[in-house]
Amino acid sequence: MSKREERRKLAVYIFAVTIVISTIFLTINMTDYLGLLESMEAMEFSLDDMSHSLEDNMVKMSLTFVISNPTTYTRLKLSSIQCQIYLIIDGVESYIGTTAYAPPQDAPLQPYEEKLFEVVLKVPKGINDELLNAPLASELDWRVRCVVNLVTPIRKYFHRINLYPTSRLVD
């Protein structure tokens, strides 16, 4: 066998190995992407509890979120939760504040496991006329606009959610 034929065989082997490796990576990425799409469609996110209290002319709002991945997809992680909070009085929404919660590191969302995350927002009572004039009743109505940022090894994803909770007064 001549050197030219040996080089040609070597090139064919290298090309075949490259095709096999590329196919493996493509299959892994496609499977991961399909798993991501399935988990995004099935992901459950809710507000488990919301309370408010008055501390030195500050209104403290505590929100407890529940998030779960009800699929077999194992590579989904929570990166952060961002909230915009609106007080609803007589059907009129009034912007109160924004908070962002990021775990110390991306929090894995294991299959079929619920995770609780608490977000606290403190705003001066006088930041908003409606909040300043509203009696801190035992219950207040809110709209909480959330952006849930998720991450996988191959992409970042966000999910927008509007929640309409009623908070309870905590003494």
Long-range contacts (C-beta under 8 A, 24 or more apart in sequence): 29-154, 32-75, 32-152, 32-153, 32-154, 33-154, 33-155, 35-71, 35-72, 35-73, 35-75, 36-73, 36-75, 36-76, 36-152, 36-154, 36-155, 36-157, 38-71, 38-73, 39-69, 39-71, 39-73, 39-76, 39-109, 40-150, 40-157, 40-159, 42-69, 42-70, 42-71, 43-67, 43-68, 43-69, 43-70, 43-76, 43-109, 43-150, 43-159, 44-68, 44-70, 45-146, 45-148, 45-159, 45-161, 46-163, 47-144, 47-163, 47-165, 48-116, 50-142, 50-144, 50-165, 50-166, 50-167, 50-168, 51-167, 51-168, 51-169, 51-170, 52-136, 52-140, 52-167, 52-168, 52-169, 52-170, 53-169, 53-170, 53-171, 54-125, 54-136, 55-122, 57-124, 57-125, 57-126, 58-122, 58-123, 58-124, 58-125, 59-96, 59-122, 59-123, 59-124, 59-125, 59-131, 59-136, 60-120, 60-121, 60-122, 61-85, 61-96, 61-120, 61-121, 61-122, 61-123, 61-167, 62-118, 62-119, 62-120, 62-170, 63-118, 63-119, 63-120, 63-121, 63-144, 63-165, 64-116, 64-117, 64-118, 64-119, 65-116, 65-117, 65-118, 65-119, 65-146, 66-114, 66-115, 66-116, 67-109, 67-114, 67-115, 67-117, 67-148, 68-109, 68-112, 68-113, 68-114, 68-115, 69-109, 69-110, 69-111, 69-112, 69-113, 70-111, 70-112, 71-111, 72-111, 73-111, 74-108, 74-110, 74-111, 75-152, 75-153, 76-108, 76-109, 76-150, 76-152, 77-106, 77-107, 77-108, 77-109, 77-150, 77-151, 77-152, 78-103, 78-106, 78-107, 78-109, 78-115, 78-117, 78-148, 78-149, 78-150, 79-103, 79-106, 79-149, 79-150, 79-151, 79-156, 80-148, 80-149, 81-117, 81-119, 81-146, 81-147, 81-148, 81-149, 82-146, 82-147, 82-149, 83-119, 83-121, 83-144, 83-145, 83-146, 83-147, 84-144, 84-145, 85-121, 85-142, 85-143, 85-144, 85-145, 86-142, 86-143, 86-144, 86-145, 87-128, 87-130, 87-131, 87-134, 87-140, 87-141, 87-142, 88-141, 88-142, 88-143, 88-164, 89-130, 89-134, 89-141, 92-130, 93-143, 94-128, 94-129, 94-130, 94-131, 95-128, 96-121, 96-123, 96-127, 96-128, 96-131, 97-121, 97-123, 97-127, 106-151, 109-150, 136-169, 137-169, 138-168, 138-169, 139-166, 139-167, 139-168, 139-169, 140-166, 140-167, 140-169, 141-165, 141-166, 142-166, 142-167
